Amino acid sequence: MIRTGIYGASGYTGQELLRLLLRHPDCEVTALTSRQYSGKPVTAVYPHFGKMTDLAFMDASPDDVASLCDVVFLAVPHGEAMDAASRFIEAGKRVIDLSADFRLHDPETYEAWYVRHRVPELLPEAVYGLPELYRERISGARLVANPGCYPTGVILGLAPLLRGGLIDPGSIIIDAKSGTSGAGREVNIASLFCEVNEGFKAYKVGTHRHTPEMEQELSLLAGIDLKVLFTPHLVPVNRGILSTMYGTPGKEIDSDLLLETYREFYKGEPFVRICERGVFPNISAVKGSNFCDIGVAVDGRTGRVLVVAAIDNLVKGAAGQAIQNMNLMMKLPEDAGLNLVPLFP
């Protein structure tokens, strides 16, 4: 059994990792850290784990946790993960970081959007953890940078278009909506029930930190530097991200050819589902699962390409994708522990 630890386990992403790892056939969870809940049983913080685990949170250093684990998931805030990752790597552990600390290749870009990077020497070996694009590199990595939730749906949605030169890279507009769990479990007035319920708003317009991550990966797919117009929105649901992408075709294309392009691009991918023609994703169809559902069309009136992608932000957008990456790193079946039927209704 592979011994796994979750460093920073008390937030929504940490508990989602635990939920999935407890049913993983090849893993044993051996360490869960939380300064806030140190010494408390997991069930005292998350009662839904009752009769499923006797684990308790601990306040432990990376060195202490390293002695208990083979693989470590870092679920701590941006700016904190980099120091822990360095120590786990020095201890010879495989690391999957769910923060943004290793997603951006250029330390100057990272520092423009986050904080000063204290271990830039690790950036060249960090592999961007989107298996559909980087499967071979992930399988040999010591350090994987798990993608952000918004970028996961957006990049998967646009990859076939950009790789095939089917869209003008300068025309991309991204309109995305997220459930409130994406804001984390910390107390935040903007995330309170009365602030969110029956509301629907745009936020961080033009300033969202996932923007440079999207631009980095989309530029690599297109083969040129590009910028995107990205507007995130908050909707009053617990889970899910629905991303709608628009652009001008780079060559003549119709809906049938577009659909065939996506089917071929994602042929054999275990967690990408392409909708039938005229059908578009609903976040309710991916809830609790590691799937990304994608629907595509060419609008006959305007000639624009339309792509809609849906994921569960806590699973394919975070914990599930992290476990998918671990499976690749540890030479396990890629879908191990992730064969989850979405929750419906």
C-alpha positions, 0 to 999 in steps of 0.5 A: 500500500502507498502511504499518503499524507495530506499536508493541510487537510482541514479545508474543502480540498483536504477533506475531498482528498480524504474522501477519495483516498479512503476508498482508493484500493492501493493507498493508506492515509497515514497523516493529516495535518491542521494547525487549527484542529490539531489533536481533533478527530477528523469526525469532530470537524467533518461528521460525514466521515463517521465510521469511515476513519479514526484518523485525527489531525496533527500539527506536524512539520514537513520532516515529521510528515515525510517519515510517515508517507511516500506521497504527499498532497499539499493543500495549503495556501499559495505562498506556503506550499513552496517551502513545504514542497522543498523539504518533502522533495529533499526527503525523497517524497513524491509531491502533488501541490494543489496551490499555485506555487509551481504552476507558473514556469516564470518566477517573475510572472508568479511574483507579479500575481502572488508573492516572492518565490522562495524556491525558484530552483524547483520550478524547472522540474515541476510538471503541470498536472493536466494528465490529458496533455502531460501524461508521460511527463507526470509519470516520471515526476517528483513534483507535480503542480496540480492545475487550478479549477478554472484553468482545468475546464478552460484548457481542456475545453480549448486544447483541441481548437488551439492544437489544431489551429481551428481558432484565432488565438487572439479572439478567445473570451472565457465566461466562467461560473463557479460554486461557492466551495471554490472560495475555500472554507475560511470565513469570508463575508462574500461567501456567507449564505445571505451574500450568495443566496439568490445572487449571481455576480462577476468578481475579480474582473480582469484580476483573477490569479488563474489568468496567467496560468490559462495564458501560459498553457494556452500559449503552449498549445497555440505555439504563440504568446496569447492573452485571453479575456477571462471573467469569473462569476459566483453562483449560489451552488456548492460545487461545480464550474461551468466555463463557456468559451467563445472565439473566431474560427481560424479556418472554415469549420462546421459543428460536425467537423468540430465535434469530430475533432474533439472526439478524436482528440480525447479518444480513450481519455478516461475522464473527458466526455464529449456531448452529442451534437446540440447537447451542452454540459450541466454541472449537475451531471459531473457533481462528485466525479472526476469527469470533464464534460464538453459540448461544442458548436459553431454558431451559424449566424455569427460564425463563432465557435462555442465551447462549454465545459463542466467540472466539479471544482473539488474533484477534477478541479482539485482533489480528483485530478491530484489523485489522477496525477498520483496514480500516474506517478506511482504507476497505478491504473489512472482511474484507481479510486476515481471510478465515481458515478456523479451524484444526481440529483 
